[in-house]
């Protein structure tokens, strides 16, 4: 069952294979995927992604949440976000997000990420949420900092993607930090 997550402009839902066109539009875009671990996707890679996340959504183990983001007014899939449990010492989740670039610079990423953070700490009871951000992705840095994530450091040449090593920054928030912000 899909968790009931909504914001003023967005509805979160699980993916279906019918989402191919919208997902491929952003997943194949080299500008959108410049700072992601995937892409630009081929048709086959987008199909494989949708098959994987559709299958994962039927497993209720609390480990992976991949959400399609639907813009309410446009009634259109405009991006995605998710959480992946990475327990090392209590419930911790990494988070990520990606949007079709036609929907950038409208505050939608901050809105979606704030709801995802509330879901992670609220419903999932996470101890810590964290995100890796490729050095140079200042838009993601701003989103996370605006929501109260702390910069924890930069791991030099630690991520090998698209035949190159990348510097990756880590931003994180503890449950106690989130509780202070929302109370």
N, C-alpha and C positions, 0 to 999 in steps of 0.2 A: 504494500500500500504506500502511495506517495505521501510523504509528510506534507501537511498543509502549510506551505510557506508562500506568503504573498507580501508584496510591498504596495505602495500607492500606485506604482506603474507596472509591476511585474508579477507574474505567476510562475512559480517553480513547479516543474513536473518531470517525470522520468521520460527519457527518450523513447521513440519508436523508430522502426526502420523507415516509416513514412517521412521522417524528418530529413531525409537525405539532401534534398535541394538546399535547404537553409543551412544545414551543417557544412555541406561541401562549399557553399559560397564563402564562408569565413575560413574554413579549414584549408582551402586551396589557395588562399590569398597570401602571397609572400609578405605583404606589409603587416597583416594581422599576425602571422606566425613567426615574425622576425625574432621575438623573444619567448617563444614557446618550445617545449620539448618535442613537438610534432610539426609536421608540415614543411613546406606546402604539400598538402595531401594529394595523392592520386585518387581517382575514383575508387579504386580497390581499398585504399587505406581508410577512406571515409566509410565505406561499407563495413570494413572490419571493425572500426571504432563503434559504429552503431550496433553491430551484432554483439560486441563485447559488453557495452554498457546496458544494452537491453537485457542480456542474460544476467548481468550483475544486479540489476534492479529487482530481479525475482528472488535474490538471496538476501534474507533478512538477518544478517550477522552483524550489522552495525559497523562494517569495515570500510565500505565504499559507497559514496553518494555522488552520483553524477546527475546534474539537473539541467534540463533544457530551460532556458529563460524565455518566457513568452511576454511580449509587450502587450498589455491589456488593450489599449486603445487601437493599436494596429492589428491585434490578434495575429501576431507573427513571431516566430522563433528568431531571436536576434543574437543569441549567444548561449554560453553555458558556464556553469560553475560547479565546484564540487569539493568534497572532503574525502581524504583517505587516511584511515587510522594507521598510525606508525608507533604503536606501543613500544616503549623501551622501559618506561618506569611510570606507569599510569596511562590513562587514556589521552593520547596526543594525536592530533590530526594535522596533516598538511592541507593547505587549501590552494585553489587555483580558479582562474576565471579567464574567459576570452569572449570578445564581442565582435560582431560584424562591424567593420569600420564605419558604416553608414550611421551607426548609433553611438559613436564615440563623442566625447566632450559634452555630454548631456547629464552627467551625474549618475547615470544608470549603473556603472560599475561600482561606485561607492554605495549606492542603494542596495544592490544585489549582495555585495560583500558584507555589508552591515547585517543583513538578514541571515546570511550564511554563518556569520560569527555568532549571532544570537541562537541559531539552531545548534551550532557546535557546542557552545557552553551551556545553553539552556536544556534542550532535549537530549543531547548526547552526553552531557555531563563531562565534557572535555576538561582536562587539567591545563592543557596548553594547545594553542593553535599557532601554526607557523607557515610562512610562505617563502619560497625561493624566488628571487627576482634577478634576472640577468642584468649585469652592470650596463647602464645606459637606458634602461626602461624606467625613465623618470615618471611616467604617468602612473605606473603601478606603485612606485615608491610613494608618490603623493597620496594615492588611495589608501594605502596601508597606514601611513603616518597620520592621515586625517582621522582614521578610525582608532588610533591609539596604539598601533603596533610599534614596538621598539626595534631599532636597528641592532642586530646582534653581531654583525661582522660580514666580511667578504672572503669567500674561499676562492683564491686565485686559480684559474685554469682547472676548475674542479668538475665541469660538466662538458662531456663530449657530445655535441649535437651538430648535425649537418657537416660532418667532416672537419670540425674545428673545436678547440677547447675554449670554454667561456668562463669568465669570472662570475660568480654567483653570490649575491647578497642574501642574507637571511633576516627576515623580520618576524617577530613573534609577540604573542600576548598570552599572559597567564589568566586563568579564570579569575583570580583575585583582582587583577588589574581591570578586567572587563566589569566585574561587579562594582567596582568603585565608579566606573564611568556611567553605568546605567542606574545607579542608586541616587 
